[in-house]
Amino acid sequence: MKLLIVSVAAIICFCGCKPSTKHLVGDYKLERFEENGKYYVIDLDDPPGGGIFDGTVEQLGWDQSWILARVTRLYHGDTNGWYVLDLKTKQVLGPIQESDLKTNSDWMKIVRRDPEQVFSGK
């Protein structure tokens, strides 16, 4: 009987539950918190918290070398804006000016989307 209950619960969750993470690149994922509807970029090797950008993600894009994110920082004394993760060095740069995103030859090629679009696959 317990096996039947566990099996039914697993099937319901598998078919009806929305995933809370979406793989981006390498060890990085976009995580959605159902409690507050916010999104964070997380590194599977790091402890939970505000994610690699120490804030919620409002828009993002990525390729094999970079993750770009427009971030609202958790600590209100920190500057909100665009931050960039160099995937080779694992170093976060920013805040970055919007004009730099448009003139940097690597960053300008990266398509940026809302987190909701990433989860829906659009």
Helices and strands as residue ranges (DSSP letters): H 2-16, E 21-25, E 28-33, E 38-43, E 55-62, E 66-73, E 81-86, E 91-96, H 98-103, G 107-109, H 115-120
